[in-house]
């Protein structure tokens, strides 16, 4: 609410660049509607999807906090509505509001943890386990009720480090087993939370980060 009160609402069409690598970090963004992908580039030139942000997510704040240039680019995946908050306004709010300060710290810790999990586990988990873990985490962390709003299948596959065909095969299996259903193109409903955990070789504590 605080960021909405001090920011400006902007509509962005699909495939629009919000900022590029090395741009000045002058704004913080809150996703009201739609989806954002943040992409970074390895030293060898390979591009990776660093993070995906949906409704309720905030992005672009690390560079504002430490006054550094952008280390990744941010792009819309679909029609997206963002709240733009000027960097100096955000920093003033951050210093004056304990709740915002706590939210930012928790948000940063959460995304660092997810990135660490991806880097450490993508090489040793089966594709099915990667998909299940991502579904469970998104379900638990979503800031709204109802289906899980997922990125487009191609983007989701890149994020998980697998081919689109492999992801489609895993999802077909989960649908056939009645563990999940699809509300529309990119919205997924977990029909059997416990069954989804049990259907993997990993136990539920592993998936939920316990």
Residue pairs with C-beta under 8 A, 6 or more apart in sequence:
2 93
2 97
2 99
2 100
3 28
3 30
3 58
3 83
3 85
3 90
3 93
3 100
4 30
4 32
4 83
6 85
6 89
6 90
6 93
7 30
7 83
7 84
7 85
7 86
7 89
8 83
8 84
9 32
9 81
9 82
9 83
9 84
10 81
10 82
10 83
10 84
11 79
11 80
11 81
12 18
12 34
12 76
12 79
12 80
12 81
12 82
13 76
13 79
14 76
14 77
14 78
14 79
14 80
15 75
15 76
15 77
16 75
16 76
16 80
17 73
17 74
17 75
18 29
18 36
18 60
18 74
18 75
18 76
18 82
19 27
19 60
19 70
19 73
19 74
20 70
20 73
21 40
21 41
21 69
21 70
21 71
21 72
21 73
22 69
22 70
23 69
23 70
24 69
24 70
25 60
25 62
25 63
25 64
25 67
25 68
25 69
25 70
25 87
26 64
26 86
26 87
27 60
27 64
27 84
27 85
27 86
27 87
27 90
28 58
28 59
28 60
28 61
28 64
28 84
28 85
28 87
28 90
29 36
29 58
29 59
29 60
29 74
29 82
29 83
29 84
29 85
30 56
30 57
30 58
30 82
30 83
30 85
31 53
31 54
31 55
31 56
31 57
31 58
31 59
31 80
31 81
31 82
32 55
32 81
32 82
32 83
33 55
33 79
33 80
33 81
34 54
34 55
34 76
34 77
34 78
34 79
34 80
34 81
34 82
35 52
35 53
35 54
35 76
35 77
35 78
35 80
35 149
35 151
36 52
36 53
36 54
36 57
36 59
36 74
36 75
36 76
36 77
36 80
36 82
37 49
37 51
37 52
37 53
37 74
37 75
37 77
37 151
37 155
37 159
38 49
38 50
38 51
38 52
38 53
38 59
38 72
38 73
38 74
38 75
39 47
39 48
39 49
39 50
39 72
39 73
39 75
40 47
40 48
40 50
40 71
40 72
40 73
41 47
41 48
42 48
49 155
49 158
49 159
50 72
50 115
51 59
51 72
51 111
51 114
51 115
52 77
52 151
52 155
52 156
52 159
53 59
54 142
54 149
55 143
55 144
55 149
56 142
56 143
56 144
58 104
58 107
59 74
60 70
60 74
61 90
61 104
61 107
61 108
62 68
62 71
62 108
63 69
63 70
63 71
64 87
64 90
64 91
65 91
65 94
65 104
77 151
77 152
77 155
78 152
85 93
93 100
94 100
94 101
94 104
95 101
110 141
113 209
114 137
117 133
117 209
118 161
121 130
121 133
122 130
122 160
122 161
125 133
125 202
126 200
126 201
127 160
127 162
127 166
127 167
127 169
127 170
128 170
128 173
128 199
128 200
129 200
129 201
129 202
129 207
130 160
130 161
130 162
131 160
131 167
131 170
131 171
131 174
132 174
132 196
132 197
132 199
132 200
132 207
133 200
133 202
133 206
133 207
134 156
134 159
134 160
135 148
135 180
135 188
135 190
135 196
136 190
136 193
136 196
136 197
136 207
136 208
137 207
137 208
137 209
138 148
138 150
139 148
139 190
139 193
140 208
142 148
142 149
146 187
147 183
147 187
147 188
147 189
148 187
148 188
148 189
148 190
149 186
149 187
150 156
150 186
150 187
150 188
151 159
151 186
152 186
153 164
153 167
153 168
153 186
154 164
156 167
157 163
157 164
157 166
157 167
160 167
171 180
174 180
174 196
174 199
175 181
175 182
177 195
177 199
178 191
178 192
178 195
179 190
179 191
179 192
179 195
179 196
179 199
180 188
180 189
180 190
180 191
180 196
181 188
181 189
181 191
182 188
182 189
183 189
190 196
194 204
197 203
197 204
197 207
198 204
200 207
204 210
